[in-house]
């Protein structure tokens, strides 16, 4: 019986040492690889959009601009280029005092997949007077179709400063 006991102890020791060796090594399961979870790409800035605009305009007197925008963007890596048309009715004291119409080009850089910082330049009409404008803005993607942004524009003509415009815009993209 002593020999059977020695064989059993030796077999048990071999199993324990083998299990210990496997425990120290990483286990790779090549047959059942788990694919990583899908993560959606960032906002797609390419395409056409339309939106609503609300602006504070000061061209000699404080007015509110209420209107719409339409435009197109082209994304090239982290750079975004585009063009935009904007039309606003200017309101002061509850009375429509005129209109502000703009055609601009913009170029921007993606700070992250869903945040765009851009510069803008172009021209337009402020209650029938031709103006140039330069400015900057920031746009945040809220969903895969909707962005929210703010923009400052300096308005000028050959006579100097015409005024300042601070916009809040919401845009719907059609990608």
Secondary structure by P-SEA (a helix, b strand, c coil): caaaaaaaaaaaaaaaaaaaaaaabbbbccccccccccccccccccccccbbbbbbccccbbbbbbbcccbbbbbcccbbbbcbbbbbbbbccccccccccccbbbbbbcccccccccccccccccccccccccccccccccccccccccbbbbbbccccccbbbbbbbbbbbcc
